[in-house]
Amino acid sequence: MVIVSERLVRLIRTSTGPRYVVRVPQPACPIPGWRAYALLALTPNGDPDQRLTLYERIEDPPEVPDDRQAA
């Protein structure tokens, strides 16, 4: 998966110092119709890294077959 229009690595400045934020697309998302990203906030000064998961709705969700029955 390649995202051309968005930068996957950014430098942001916070009150505790600069952080590099890396957004990594995940190959599969457990929620149908959504896309998952791992967000990693890395610091150049040795502070602990922060790991988050971001969910983003897909504009064209996958089609669900009509013959699927509710349990």
N, C-alpha and C positions, 0 to 999 in steps of 0.2 A: 504494500500500500504506500503510495507516495502522495504527499500533500504539497502541492506546488505553491499555493497562494498564502500559506501560513508558515511562519518561522517556528521551528521546533525547539530552538535554543534561544533564550533571552537572558539578558542581564538586567536585574531589577535592583533598585537601591531601597533598603529598608532601614528602620531606625537602628537595627543591630549590625548593619553593614551590607555590602553587596551580596546578592545571591544569584547564581545561575539557575534558571528554571528550564528543565528539559522535559519536553512532552513526548512520550513514546506511545504510538498507537498500539493497542493490543490486538492480536489476531482474531480473537473471538470475545463476544460479550454475552454474559448469561441472561441479559434482558433483551427479548426480541424488539427490534425497531430502534435500538440504541447502539451507540458506539462507545467503547471504553478506551481511556488513555491512562497511562501511569504518569503522574507528575512527580518529578524529582527536583527538590530545591537543594542545590549543592552550595556550600560555602567555601571560599578559598582559604579561610583562616582556621580550618580544622574543627569548627562547630559541628554538632551532629546534623546529618542530612535529614530532610523531611520527605516522606513518601506519601502521596495521596493518590486517590483514584477519581478521575473525572468522567462523568457520563454525559454524552451529548446525543440528543435525539437526531435520528437520521431522517432526512426530508422524505425519502421514499422507502417506507418500511417494507420488509419482505411480506409477500402475500401469504395469508393463512388459508389452507384448503377449506372449502365449504363443508366437506364431508367429515370434518373433525367433530367428534361428539364430546360434550361436557361430561366429566366424570361424576 
